[in-house]
């Protein structure tokens, strides 16, 4: 009896999450805690601003101990071109939630220019698609004699077009993006009429403080907004020690608190991990959310030399062995 009640609670939690995925169908990027390592995934203007090409993978297992809870896998690349003005980005994401599977693939392009001696402004666009698959044979989502969800499977492809801008100096950044303008192509009567014709806005920002020669401190934020829905607001604070070790914390307002840590396995390779604990009612029914990121900084050298030949915002050679921390 206790086991049956517990399973029913898990099913209710999962059902609630599936209903909320109506909001995620229009979003370019699923939710991440380590968003600071994934800016190019939701703002195409970022892809050409990196010092060297980057490849990143990310895995998130949300709400451990709840069967069918969200699982997200991402592969992305940011590729700045040698002209220091343009860049290319590639993103591939698979998001699983119970019977719902959604796969995103997009290609991004950015162009940047100086608006002052120390400040650059980048504009970007991305074009791609989203494949939505709903298979209600995966799992049980109804009470005896009372169907909760329409059992008709869904398999659809949607075109996505997004845009963004990203302004930065060596110690701060601010970005705004819209992951998809084509809301009519994603929200329909079969999927999620409640938020039809709504566009999502993402805003991100951060500032890097040099506390000492070996310590940097970066507070940052990410806000997601859809008209008619509460703002999803994330704030984080990370410390970087000796250009190698990262320790920090994050808070998703009204949702979760998180611990973050990371380190450079070698100069070109970074590994990061975070763990969320829900502060809302879901915290009672799950064992938290781990998230892992692995980044490869192609072309970065640890010998103190600059092999790229690029210059920084002040016209000096870029020291790509000591990155800007965003």
C-alpha positions, 0 to 999 in steps of 0.5 A, spaced: 500 500 500 505 504 501 509 502 495 503 504 491 501 511 494 509 512 493 508 510 486 502 515 485 506 521 488 511 520 483 506 519 477 503 526 479 510 529 480 512 527 473 505 528 470 506 535 473 513 536 469 510 533 463 504 539 463 510 544 464 513 541 458 508 545 454 513 551 456 519 547 454 517 546 447 518 553 445 524 554 448 531 553 445 535 550 450 533 546 456 534 548 463 541 548 466 545 549 472 552 550 469 549 555 464 555 559 464 559 554 461 554 554 455 552 561 453 553 559 446 547 554 447 542 559 448 545 566 445 548 565 438 551 572 438 556 568 443 559 563 438 564 568 435 567 571 441 571 566 444 578 566 444 579 559 441 575 554 438 571 550 444 567 543 444 563 542 450 558 536 452 553 536 458 549 531 461 543 533 466 539 527 470 534 531 473 530 529 479 533 523 481 529 517 484 523 519 480 521 514 474 521 518 467 524 524 470 528 529 465 534 527 462 538 532 457 544 531 453 548 536 449 553 537 444 556 544 442 561 547 439 563 555 438 568 556 433 571 563 432 574 565 425 581 568 424 578 575 422 576 576 429 569 578 427 565 572 425 564 565 428 560 559 427 556 555 432 553 548 432 548 545 437 545 538 438 541 537 444 536 531 446 531 532 452 527 526 455 521 527 459 517 520 460 514 519 454 516 525 451 523 526 447 525 532 443 531 533 439 534 540 437 539 541 432 541 548 430 547 552 426 549 559 429 553 565 426 555 571 429 558 578 427 562 582 432 565 589 432 568 594 437 563 600 440 569 603 444 576 601 445 575 596 450 568 594 448 565 589 443 558 588 441 556 581 437 550 580 433 548 572 432 542 568 428 541 561 429 537 556 424 535 549 426 529 544 427 526 541 433 524 534 432 518 532 438 516 525 439 511 523 444 510 515 445 505 514 451 507 507 451 513 509 455 510 508 462 504 509 465 500 515 466 493 514 468 489 512 473 484 505 473 478 507 468 481 515 468 485 517 462 489 523 464 493 524 457 491 523 450 494 517 448 495 518 441 502 519 439 506 525 436 511 525 432 513 532 429 518 537 426 519 544 427 523 549 424 526 554 429 530 561 428 533 565 433 537 571 434 541 574 440 546 580 442 552 579 446 556 585 449 562 584 453 569 587 455 575 583 458 571 583 465 564 583 464 558 581 459 551 582 458 547 578 453 540 578 450 537 572 446 530 570 443 531 562 442 525 562 437 521 567 433 517 561 430 512 560 435 506 558 431 510 552 428 511 550 435 505 551 439 498 548 436 492 545 439 495 538 439 501 540 443 500 546 448 495 551 446 496 555 453 502 558 451 501 559 443 504 565 440 508 567 446 516 568 445 521 567 450 527 572 452 533 570 455 538 575 459 545 573 461 550 577 465 556 577 469 562 580 472 569 578 473 573 581 479 580 580 480 581 579 488 588 577 487 593 574 482 591 567 483 583 568 485 577 571 481 570 572 483 564 572 478 557 573 480 553 572 474 545 571 472 540 568 467 533 570 466 528 567 462 521 570 460 515 568 457 509 572 457 504 570 462 509 565 465 513 567 472 520 569 470 525 563 471 531 567 475 538 564 476 544 567 480 550 564 481 557 566 484 564 562 482 571 563 484 577 561 480 583 559 483 590 559 480 586 559 473 585 551 474 580 550 480 572 553 480 568 553 486 561 556 487 554 556 488 547 557 485 540 559 486 534 558 482 529 563 485 523 559 488 526 552 485 533 550 487 539 551 490 546 548 487 553 547 489 558 547 483 565 545 482 570 544 476 577 544 474 582 544 468 584 536 468 589 539 463 590 546 460 585 545 454 580 540 458 575 542 463 571 538 467 565 541 471 559 538 476 553 541 479 548 538 484 541 541 485 537 540 491 529 543 490 527 548 495 520 547 492 515 541 493 518 537 489 524 536 494 520 531 498 520 526 492 527 526 489 534 525 491 537 532 487 539 533 480 546 532 478 549 535 472 556 534 468 560 538 463 566 537 459 569 542 455 575 542 450 579 549 449 582 547 442 588 551 441 589 553 448 597 552 450 599 552 457 606 554 456 605 562 456 605 563 449 600 565 444 600 561 438 593 564 435 596 571 433 590 574 436 589 580 440 585 582 446 580 588 446 586 593 448 590 591 442 595 586 446 596 579 444 591 574 447 594 570 453 590 564 451 593 560 457 589 564 462 582 565 459 577 571 461 573 566 465 567 566 461 
